[in-house]
């Protein structure tokens, strides 16, 4: 995706696509070659993407927390996800 190309609406991006675009924005900003106005726009887009990724991760964590299996491999209830 070109920095000058209009971004795809954030809520339509997969987690992976949003993360890839966020990484691209970080690289562009770190190079420091973009004019100030474009840097501000990139930063704002990056902030939206960061919030989108956080929301997608939180939703995935909530789904994981709902799954717990007993020794027989059958669903046995809800177990919190500890992230380790």
C-alpha positions as CSV (number, residue, x, y, z in Angstrom):
1,X,0.0,0.0,0.0
2,X,1.4,3.4,-1.0
3,X,1.6,6.1,1.7
4,X,-0.2,8.5,-0.7
5,X,-3.0,6.0,-1.4
6,X,-6.2,6.4,0.6
7,X,-6.3,3.9,3.4
8,X,-8.9,1.1,3.4
9,X,-11.5,1.6,6.1
10,X,-10.0,0.3,9.3
11,X,-13.1,-1.7,10.4
12,X,-12.9,-3.8,7.2
13,X,-9.3,-4.9,7.7
14,X,-8.3,-8.2,9.1
15,X,-6.1,-8.2,12.1
16,X,-3.1,-9.2,9.9
17,X,-3.7,-6.6,7.3
18,X,-4.2,-3.9,10.0
19,X,-1.0,-4.9,11.7
20,X,1.0,-4.9,8.4
21,X,-0.2,-1.4,7.6
22,X,0.6,-0.3,11.1
23,X,4.1,-1.6,10.7
24,X,4.4,0.2,7.3
25,X,3.3,3.4,8.9
26,X,5.9,3.0,11.7
27,X,8.7,2.5,9.1
28,X,7.5,5.6,7.2
29,X,7.5,7.8,10.3
30,X,10.8,6.4,11.5
31,X,12.5,7.4,8.3
32,X,11.3,11.0,8.9
33,X,11.0,11.7,5.1
34,X,7.2,12.5,5.1
35,X,6.2,16.2,5.2
36,X,4.6,17.3,8.5
37,X,1.0,17.2,7.3
38,X,1.4,13.7,5.9
39,X,3.2,12.6,9.1
40,X,0.2,13.8,11.2
41,X,-2.2,11.9,8.9
42,X,0.0,8.8,9.1
43,X,0.1,9.0,12.9
44,X,-3.7,9.4,13.1
45,X,-4.2,6.4,10.8
46,X,-1.7,4.4,12.9
47,X,-3.6,5.3,16.1
48,X,-6.9,4.0,14.5
49,X,-5.1,0.8,13.4
50,X,-3.7,0.3,16.8
51,X,-7.1,0.6,18.4
52,X,-8.6,-1.7,15.8
53,X,-5.9,-4.3,16.5
54,X,-6.4,-4.0,20.2
55,X,-10.2,-4.5,19.8
56,X,-9.7,-7.6,17.6
57,X,-7.3,-9.1,20.1
58,X,-9.7,-8.4,23.0
59,X,-12.5,-10.1,21.0
60,X,-10.3,-13.1,20.3
61,X,-9.3,-13.3,24.0
62,X,-13.0,-13.2,25.0
63,X,-13.7,-16.1,22.6
64,X,-10.8,-18.1,24.0
65,X,-12.0,-17.6,27.5
66,X,-15.3,-19.2,26.6
67,X,-13.7,-22.5,25.6
68,X,-12.7,-25.1,28.2
69,X,-12.4,-28.8,27.6
70,X,-12.5,-31.7,30.1
71,X,-10.1,-34.7,30.1
72,X,-12.5,-36.5,27.7
73,X,-12.1,-33.6,25.1
74,X,-15.6,-32.4,25.5
75,X,-16.5,-28.9,26.4
76,X,-16.5,-28.5,30.2
77,X,-17.1,-24.8,30.8
78,X,-15.4,-21.5,30.8
79,X,-11.7,-21.0,31.7
80,X,-10.1,-17.5,31.8
81,X,-7.3,-16.9,29.3
82,X,-4.1,-16.0,31.2
83,X,-2.0,-15.1,28.1
84,X,1.0,-17.3,29.0
